Amino acid sequence: MIKIRRIKAKRPFIPTSIPGASYVINQYVGCQHACKYCYAKYMGKWYGYEKWGSWIIVKENMAEIVKGKYVEGKVYMSSASDAYQPIEKRLELTRNVLQNMDKSIRLVILTKSDLVLRDIDIFKEFKDIEVGLTINSFEGNVKRSIEPFSPSNQKRIKALMAIHQNGIKSYAFISPIIPHLTDVKKLIDETKDFTDFYWFEFLNLKASGNEFKRWLKQAYPESYEIISNKSKFERYMNEITEIIKNAKIKFRGIVTHYPKMRG
């Protein structure tokens, strides 16, 4: 049972240090996708909640306070949730925010859900918009264990294709990259014909939390051994970086968390 808490937001756009953006907009906090490795899990402490995926904060006035607001630089949707998590199908808060947002704002959307296709009509009204899907190679037991409620990767890839076919700038965020679990080359090969650019991110083991660390160590000890050993992980990152560079694709950056970004 998802706990839903409705609050009033004070302002729509918050400055951010996220690569490629100047501001974030979070009409939701918390996410029903319940990804075990999610870096935003810590936010539960701010609202008095524990288990990630069991609660959602709904900023019910966001569609109103975004009216008439403009900021310079790119705005990223979202950093504390997925704007197209399942509850959005019923509430349509994201859609209402987009409808009321200044269409000259430079907007960047990232999601794991093919529900994003519902709002293509609004995307076409923006002068500068980029819509991306997070993709990885998690399937079967792996996906059920660490991404239990997100749409399948195939649905996300099809959504990415549809976005591109509708003339909207599309990007793939390949994340998290984990040794033996994420096939970066295969993902590039499957998507490069309809992806305008890429972002890549290696797993941030520290930010993924203790529960995920325990799962990875027990279920995939070889992966854990590489990612928890700095020299082995750096060697692995260099190998993947070469694959990316040899793919002859456009990419904005490779986030390594060690501690800088390559790109």
N, C-alpha and C positions, 0 to 999 in steps of 0.2 A: 504494500500500500504506500503510495507516494504521498508525502506530507507537502502540502502547498501553502505557502505563506505569501500574502500579498502586502506589498509596501509601496510607498511613494518615493520616487527618485527625486533628487534635488537638481541634478543636471544630467544631460544625456551623454556628453562627450568627456572622457577622462584621459589626460595625457598618459602616454605609455612608452616604454622602452622596447617594446616588441619590434624585432627587425622588420623594416619595411613599412612601418606605420608611425603616425604622430599621436593618434588618439584611438581609444577603444570605445565601443558602445555595447553595453550588456543589459538588454531588456530582461534577461533571465540570469539568475545565479544558481549553479547546480545543474546537473544533467542526468536525465533518465537513461542515457546510454550506458552509464555506470562502468566506464572503462577503468580497469583495475590499476593501470599505470598513470592515469591522468594527473598532471601536475597541479591542477586546480583543487585537488582534494582538501588541501589545507584550509580552504575558505569556509569549510563547515564550522570551524572553530569560531569564526567571526559571528556566526548566527546561532550558535549553540547546538549544531547538529554534528553527527558523527559519520555514519556510513554513507559514503559517496554513492549517489544514485537513488537514495531513499527520500530526498527532499528537493524542493525547488522554490526559489524565491522569485516571485513574479512582480516586476516593477510596473504596476498596472497603469501608471500615468505616463509612461515613456512616450507613447505615441502623441500625447498632447504637448509635452515639454520640448519635443524635438522640433516642433513647428517654428519656422522663422530663424532657426539657429544655423550658423555657418562657422566652420573652422578651416584654417589652412592646413594643408598636409593630408595624408591619407588616413582614413578612419577604418579601423579593423572591427569586424563583427564576427565572432565575439571571443573574449578571452577567458570568461568565467563560466561558460556554458556552450551549448550548441544551439544556435538560433533556430534550428529546424529539428529539435528533439521532438519526441512524440506529442507532448502537450500542445505544441504549436499548431498541430492540425486542428485542434478544437478551439484554442484561444485566438489564433491568428494575430497575436501581438506583434510578431516580427513583420508580418504583412502590413499591418497598420502603421508601424514605425516607418517602414519603407515608403508607404504612400505619402506620409506627411513630411518626410525628410527633403531638404533642399536638394534638388537633382543635380546641382553643380558640385556637390560634395564628392570628393574622390573616395569611393567606397571599395573596400576589400572584404569579401565574405568568404569564410571557410566553414565547411560543414562535413559531416559524415553521412548525411541523409539525402536521399533522392527526393524528399519532400521539397527541396529547393526548387525543383522544376515548376512547382505551382506558381512561383512568382516571376517567371520569365517576362511576363507582360510589364511588370514594374521595372525590372532590370533595364529593359530597353529604353526607359525614360531617362536614365542617368547618362550624363555626358562622359563620365569616366568611372567605369566599374569593372572589377575583376572578381570572378566567382570561382572558388576552388573547392575541390573534394579531397579530403584526407584519404589516402589509400595505402594499403599494406598487403601483406600476403597471408593474413590470419584467416584460417578456415577451420571448419570442424571443431574438434575438441579445444584447440588453441583459442579460437574465437569465442567459443562458449565460456571459456575460463576467464578471458581478459577483456573481451568486448561483447558482453552477453546480449545487449539490446540495441546495438547499432545495425543498420542495414548491411547486407552483404557487400563485399568488395565489388562483386560483379554489378550490383545495382548502382554503386557509386561510380564505377567506370562508365556505365551506360549513361548516367546523369551527366558526367563530364562531357561525353560525346554530344549529348543533346544541347548542352549549353553552348558548346562550340558551333554546332550546326545552326543555332539561332543567332549567330553573329555577336555573341557576348564573349569577351576575353576570358579564357578558361585557364586554370592552372591546377596542377596536381601537387599536393603536399604529401610526399612519401615519408611516412612517420608512423610509429617509431621504427628506426632501423635497428634490428637486433640480429646478431650473428645466428645463422642457421634457420631463422624464422622469417626474415624479410628478404625476398628475392628482388633486389633493386633492378637488375638488368631486365628481368621478365616484366616487371611493372612498367619500365620505360618502353620496352618493345610493344607492349599492349596498348599504350596510350599516346605515343609520340605523334601519331597522325592527326590527333584532334586536341592536343594540349599546347597552348601558346607558350607556357613556361613552367618551370618546376621550382619547388623548394624541397630541400632534403633535410631531415633531422635525425640524428642518432639519438638513441634512448638516453635520457638523463637519469641514470640509475638512482642517484641520490634523491631527486625530486619525485621519482616514481613511488616511493614509500616502502615501508617495511613489509607490508603484506605482499606486494608485487615481488619484492626481492626474494622473499621466502618461496613464492610460487616458482619463480624462474630458476632458483637454485635447485629446487626439488625436481621440477618437471624437465628442465633443460640445463643440466649441470655444465655441459660443454659451452653453451651460450653464456652462462653466468661466469664461467672461468675467464672467458675472453673479455667480457664487458666490465668485469670487476678488477682486471689487471691492467694498469695504465699502459705498459709497454705493448701488451698484446692487443689492447683495444686501439691504440694509436696505429699499429700495423694494419689492423682490420680497417680502420677508417681510411688509411692511405690507399688500400686496395679498392675500396668502394669509390673513393674519390676518382681514381683512375678510370673505373668503369663509367662513371658519370661524364667525365671529360671526353672519353673516347666515343660516347654515344652521339656526339654532335647535336646536342639539344641546347635550348636556351634555359639557363637556370639563374635564379636570383641569388641563391645562397645555399651553403651547406652548414647547418647548425650542428656544432660538435659538442658544445658544453664543456670544452677542455682547454681554456674557457672561452675561446674566441670563435667567431664564425668565419668559415672559409667561403670564398666565392669570387 
